[in-house]
Amino acid sequence: MNSAFLLGAGLSVIASLCWGGLAVAVQHLFQQGVFQPLELSCLRLLAAGAGFVLIGFAIRAKNMGCVFRSWRDLREIALSGVLVYMAHLTFFFAVYYSNAGTGAIFLAFTPLITALWLSLAEKTPVRLLESLCFVLAAGGVAFIVTDGDFTTLKFSPLSIFWGIASAFSAVAYALVPRKTMQRLGVTAVVSWGIFFGGIASTILVNPLAVAASVNWTPMAAFDFGYIVLMGTIVAFWCYLKSLSLISPVAVGLIVCLEPTSAFFFSILLLGEKLGLVQCIGVAMVLANVVILTLCRR
């Protein structure tokens, strides 16, 4: 089996698990009324970006400084940071005007959008295997977030607009910095990108005022720490590193494991129960990953 594909798939799975845990931590913070979505997104990106930049200088100082020697590299990394923020912002608005399940459905279409985007840009047809895996992944996510009750999905003009915007923002973030990562490495691109995204988020939120107003209980601090360290720094590094090893379409399909891991964390930590249809959805998402992996033998 292709070792690069296995490593890329493994990193994608790690990113999915980290983001699944992040969803539970975010849900807990919102339930406790600790943050509003825009506030959390701003502090998350600023804290993670600053931490990532410090880590980058500690392990690869030369690459971190190279970012500022080329206007092209700096422009692409800054753009990737804005896209990170836009992906968060548009998803939050999609959820605000509908619900979390509907927002997740839109994001499940990112592998298809990625495949179509690449097929047009590189003039290559979408592979049959990827089409099959997309059906499994998107169908599985739909079953997981609805438990078979599709009346829980809420579509309105605004939710559709923001949902489509969130999907395209996520795809653009996956594709824009690929060449820059090949030149400068993943750490430099991810760290500065997230930091620039945090700076962009201050347009709408005053981070100092938010940090001062938050009731930092031990649990709130733990949740926020997990969100910054595992849900952002580790997850985004693994995600972008996997993009340098395997196809963005394959990464997008594997990352559909995120809602599956989020539900398992919810069962373990929040006491939620998994319905029969949701179990079928989990099986479909896992089948997507297994098929994608085995067919790379």
HUWOPE-V452304 format. One record per pair of residues at least 4 apart in sequence whose C-alpha atoms are under 8 Angstrom apart, sorted by the first residue. I is the first residue (numbers start at 0). GAP is how many residues later the second one is. D is the distance in Angstrom with one decimal. If there is no record, write none. Layout:
I	GAP	D
I	GAP	D
This chain:
0	5	7.6
0	295	6.4
0	296	4.3
1	4	6.4
1	294	6.7
1	295	6.5
2	4	6.1
3	4	6.1
3	241	5.9
3	242	7.3
4	4	5.9
4	240	6.5
4	241	5.7
4	288	7.9
4	291	7.6
5	4	6.0
5	287	7.5
6	4	6.2
6	235	7.5
6	238	7.6
7	4	6.2
7	233	7.3
7	234	4.2
7	235	7.2
7	236	7.9
7	237	5.4
7	238	5.8
7	243	7.8
8	4	6.2
8	233	6.9
8	237	7.7
8	242	7.0
8	245	7.1
8	284	7.6
9	4	6.3
10	4	6.2
10	227	5.0
10	228	6.5
10	230	7.4
10	231	5.8
11	4	6.2
11	226	6.4
11	227	5.6
11	230	6.0
11	239	6.1
11	242	6.3
11	243	6.0
12	4	6.2
12	241	6.6
12	242	6.6
12	244	7.2
13	4	6.2
13	221	7.0
13	224	6.9
14	4	6.1
14	216	8.0
14	219	7.2
14	220	4.2
14	221	6.8
14	223	5.7
14	224	5.7
14	240	7.3
15	4	6.0
15	219	7.4
15	238	7.8
15	239	5.2
15	240	7.4
15	241	5.7
15	242	4.4
15	245	7.1
16	4	6.3
16	240	7.5
16	241	6.2
16	244	5.6
16	245	7.6
17	4	6.1
17	212	5.7
17	213	5.0
17	216	7.5
17	217	5.7
18	4	6.2
18	211	7.9
18	212	5.2
18	213	7.9
18	216	6.6
18	239	6.1
18	243	7.5
19	4	6.8
19	238	4.9
19	239	6.1
19	240	7.4
19	241	4.9
19	242	3.8
19	243	7.6
19	245	7.2
20	4	6.3
20	210	7.1
20	240	7.2
20	241	5.8
20	244	6.2
21	4	6.0
21	204	7.1
21	205	5.4
21	208	7.7
21	209	5.1
21	240	7.9
22	4	6.1
22	239	6.1
23	4	6.2
23	238	6.3
23	241	6.8
23	242	6.2
24	4	6.3
24	198	5.3
24	199	7.5
24	201	7.5
24	202	6.9
25	4	6.2
25	197	7.4
25	201	7.6
26	4	6.0
27	4	6.2
27	195	7.9
28	4	6.2
28	5	5.4
28	6	6.4
28	191	6.6
28	194	7.2
29	4	6.1
29	5	6.0
29	6	6.9
29	7	7.9
33	180	6.3
33	181	6.7
33	186	7.4
34	4	6.1
34	5	5.8
34	179	7.3
35	4	6.2
36	4	6.1
36	55	6.7
37	4	6.2
37	51	7.2
37	54	7.9
37	166	7.9
37	167	7.1
38	4	6.3
38	166	6.4
38	168	7.3
38	171	6.6
39	4	5.8
40	4	6.2
40	44	7.9
40	47	7.0
40	48	7.7
40	160	7.7
41	4	6.2
41	156	5.8
41	159	5.3
41	160	6.6
41	163	6.8
41	165	6.7
42	4	5.9
42	155	7.4
42	164	6.2
42	168	7.8
43	4	5.9
43	154	7.6
43	180	7.7
43	183	7.1
43	184	5.7
43	188	7.8
44	4	5.6
44	40	7.9
44	149	5.9
44	150	6.4
44	152	6.5
44	153	4.5
44	183	7.7
44	187	7.9
45	4	6.0
45	148	7.5
45	149	5.8
45	151	7.7
45	152	4.3
45	153	6.8
46	4	6.1
46	181	6.7
47	4	5.9
47	146	7.1
47	147	7.2
47	180	5.1
47	181	6.8
47	184	6.4
47	185	6.0
48	4	6.1
48	142	5.5
48	143	6.6
48	144	7.6
48	145	4.8
48	146	3.8
48	147	7.5
48	149	6.9
48	184	7.9
49	4	6.4
49	141	7.7
49	145	6.1
50	4	6.3
51	4	6.0
51	135	7.9
51	138	7.9
51	139	4.8
51	140	7.8
51	143	8.0
51	181	6.5
52	4	6.3
52	11	7.9
52	135	7.7
52	138	5.1
52	139	6.4
52	142	7.6
53	4	6.2
54	4	6.3
55	4	5.4
55	5	6.3
55	8	6.4
55	131	6.1
55	132	6.4
55	135	7.0
56	4	4.0
56	5	7.7
56	7	6.2
59	4	6.4
60	4	6.4
61	4	6.3
62	4	6.9
62	121	5.9
62	122	7.4
62	125	6.3
63	124	5.1
64	4	7.4
65	4	7.3
65	118	7.5
66	6	6.0
66	7	5.6
66	117	7.5
66	121	7.4
67	5	7.6
67	6	6.0
68	5	8.0
69	4	6.2
70	4	5.9
71	4	6.2
72	4	6.1
72	107	6.2
73	4	6.0
74	4	6.1
75	4	6.1
75	100	7.0
75	101	6.3
75	104	7.3
76	4	6.3
76	100	6.6
76	103	7.7
76	112	6.0
76	115	6.8
76	116	5.2
77	4	6.4
77	114	7.5
77	115	5.7
77	118	5.8
77	119	7.5
78	4	6.2
78	114	7.6
79	4	6.2
79	93	5.6
79	96	6.6
79	97	6.4
79	113	5.6
79	114	8.0
79	117	7.8
80	4	6.4
80	111	7.5
80	112	4.0
80	113	5.2
80	114	7.0
80	115	5.1
80	116	4.0
80	117	7.7
80	119	8.0
81	4	6.1
81	111	7.7
81	114	6.9
81	115	4.9
81	118	6.4
82	4	5.9
82	86	5.8
82	87	7.4
82	89	7.1
82	90	5.5
82	114	7.4
83	4	6.4
83	85	7.5
83	86	7.4
83	89	6.4
83	109	7.8
83	110	6.9
83	113	6.1
84	4	6.0
84	112	5.2
84	113	7.2
84	115	7.3
84	116	6.6
85	4	5.8
85	80	7.3
85	83	6.3
86	4	6.1
86	78	7.7
86	79	5.0
86	80	7.5
86	82	4.9
86	83	5.5
87	4	6.2
87	78	7.4
88	4	6.3
88	77	7.8
89	4	6.1
89	72	5.3
89	73	6.9
89	75	6.2
89	76	4.9
90	4	6.2
90	12	6.4
90	71	6.7
90	72	6.3
90	74	8.0
90	75	5.1
91	4	6.0
92	4	6.2
92	66	7.4
92	69	6.2
92	70	8.0
93	4	6.1
93	5	7.4
93	8	7.8
93	9	5.7
93	64	7.5
93	65	4.8
93	66	7.3
93	67	7.8
93	68	4.8
93	69	5.0
93	72	7.7
94	4	4.4
94	5	5.0
94	6	7.9
94	7	7.0
94	8	5.3
94	64	7.4
95	63	7.9
96	59	7.5
96	61	6.5
96	62	5.1
97	4	6.4
97	5	7.4
97	55	7.4
97	56	5.0
97	57	6.5
97	58	7.4
97	61	5.7
98	4	6.4
98	54	7.2
98	55	6.8
99	4	6.2
100	4	6.4
100	41	7.9
100	44	5.0
100	45	6.6
100	51	7.8
100	52	6.5
101	4	6.7
101	43	8.0
101	51	5.2
101	52	6.4
101	53	7.6
102	4	6.6
102	60	6.0
103	4	6.2
103	37	7.5
103	41	7.5
103	155	7.8
104	4	7.1
104	33	7.3
104	36	6.7
104	37	6.1
105	4	7.6
105	57	5.5
105	58	6.4
105	60	7.6
105	61	6.1
106	56	7.5
106	59	7.0
106	60	5.1
106	63	7.9
107	29	7.2
107	30	5.3
107	33	6.8
107	148	6.6
108	4	6.3
108	29	6.8
108	58	6.9
109	4	6.0
109	57	5.5
109	58	7.1
109	60	7.1
109	61	6.0
109	142	6.6
110	4	6.1
110	23	6.9
110	60	7.9
110	137	7.7
110	138	5.1
110	139	7.5
110	140	8.0
110	141	4.8
110	142	5.7
111	4	6.2
111	19	7.8
111	22	6.7
111	137	7.4
112	4	6.0
112	55	7.5
112	58	7.2
113	4	6.1
113	57	6.0
113	134	7.0
113	135	5.9
113	138	7.9
114	4	6.0
114	11	6.2
114	134	5.7
115	4	6.2
115	10	7.0
116	4	6.2
117	4	5.6
117	5	7.4
117	6	7.4
118	4	5.0
118	5	4.6
118	6	5.4
118	7	6.3
119	4	7.1
125	4	7.0
125	5	7.1
126	4	6.4
127	4	6.3
128	4	6.2
128	163	7.5
129	4	6.0
129	119	7.5
129	120	7.5
129	162	7.8
130	4	6.4
131	4	6.4
132	4	6.0
132	120	7.0
132	155	4.9
132	156	7.8
132	158	7.5
132	159	7.1
133	4	5.9
133	119	6.5
133	154	7.6
134	4	5.8
135	4	5.8
135	148	5.3
135	149	6.1
135	151	7.4
135	152	5.7
136	4	6.1
136	116	6.5
136	119	6.2
136	147	6.4
136	148	4.8
136	151	6.0
137	4	6.2
137	118	7.8
137	147	8.0
138	4	6.3
138	142	6.9
138	145	7.3
139	4	6.1
139	138	7.9
139	140	7.2
139	141	3.8
139	142	6.1
139	143	7.4
139	144	5.0
139	145	5.2
140	4	6.2
140	115	7.2
140	118	6.8
140	119	7.7
140	140	6.2
140	141	7.7
140	144	7.1
141	4	6.1
141	5	7.9
141	6	7.9
141	139	7.3
142	4	5.1
142	5	5.5
142	134	6.0
142	135	5.3
142	137	7.2
142	138	4.8
143	4	7.9
143	115	7.3
143	116	7.2
143	133	7.2
143	134	4.3
143	135	7.4
143	136	8.0
143	137	5.2
143	138	6.7
144	114	7.7
144	133	7.4
145	4	5.8
145	6	6.4
145	7	7.4
145	132	7.7
146	128	6.3
146	129	7.5
146	130	5.1
146	131	5.0
147	129	5.8
147	130	7.5
153	5	7.9
154	4	5.9
154	5	6.3
155	4	6.0
156	4	6.2
157	4	6.1
158	4	5.7
159	4	6.0
160	4	6.2
161	4	6.1
162	4	6.4
163	4	6.3
164	4	6.0
165	4	6.2
166	4	6.3
167	4	6.0
168	4	6.1
169	4	6.4
170	4	6.4
171	4	5.7
172	4	7.1
173	4	7.4
173	66	7.3
173	69	7.5
173	74	7.0
174	73	7.5
176	4	6.1
176	12	7.3
177	4	6.6
177	65	7.4
177	66	6.9
178	4	6.6
179	4	6.1
179	5	7.6
179	9	7.2
180	4	4.6
180	5	5.2
180	7	7.9
180	8	6.1
180	63	7.6
181	4	7.8
181	62	7.4
183	4	6.4
183	5	7.1
184	4	6.7
185	4	6.0
185	51	6.8
185	54	6.6
185	55	6.0
186	4	5.9
186	50	6.9
187	4	6.1
188	4	5.7
189	4	6.0
189	46	7.0
189	47	6.5
189	50	7.5
190	4	6.2
191	4	6.0
192	4	6.1
193	4	6.2
194	4	6.4
195	4	6.2
196	4	6.3
197	4	6.8
198	4	7.7
200	4	6.5
201	4	5.8
201	5	6.7
204	5	7.9
205	4	6.3
206	4	6.0
207	4	6.2
208	4	6.2
209	4	6.3
214	5	7.8
215	4	5.7
215	5	5.8
216	4	6.1
217	4	6.1
218	4	6.1
219	4	6.1
220	4	5.9
221	4	6.2
222	4	6.2
223	4	6.2
224	4	6.0
225	4	5.3
225	5	6.2
226	4	4.5
226	5	6.2
227	4	5.1
227	5	6.3
228	4	5.1
228	5	6.3
229	4	4.9
229	5	6.1
230	4	5.4
230	5	7.8
231	4	5.6
232	4	6.1
233	4	6.1
234	4	6.0
235	4	6.0
236	4	5.9
237	4	6.0
238	4	6.5
238	12	7.8
239	4	6.7
240	4	6.8
241	4	6.1
241	9	7.0
242	4	6.4
242	5	5.6
242	8	6.7
245	4	6.8
245	5	7.0
246	4	6.3
247	4	6.0
248	4	6.3
249	4	6.2
249	42	7.4
250	4	6.0
251	4	6.6
252	35	7.3
252	36	7.2
253	34	7.5
253	35	5.6
255	4	7.7
255	29	6.8
256	4	6.2
256	28	6.3
256	29	7.2
257	4	6.1
258	4	6.2
259	4	6.5
259	22	5.9
259	25	7.7
260	4	6.2
261	4	6.1
262	4	6.2
262	11	7.6
263	4	6.3
264	4	5.8
264	5	7.5
265	4	4.8
265	5	6.4
265	6	5.7
266	4	4.8
266	5	4.5
266	6	5.9
266	7	7.4
267	4	7.7
273	4	6.1
273	5	6.7
274	4	6.3
275	4	6.5
276	4	6.3
277	4	6.2
278	4	6.3
279	4	6.2
280	4	6.3
281	4	6.2
282	4	5.9
283	4	6.2
284	4	6.6
285	4	6.2
286	4	5.9
287	4	6.1
288	4	6.1
289	4	6.0
290	4	6.0
291	4	6.8
292	4	7.5
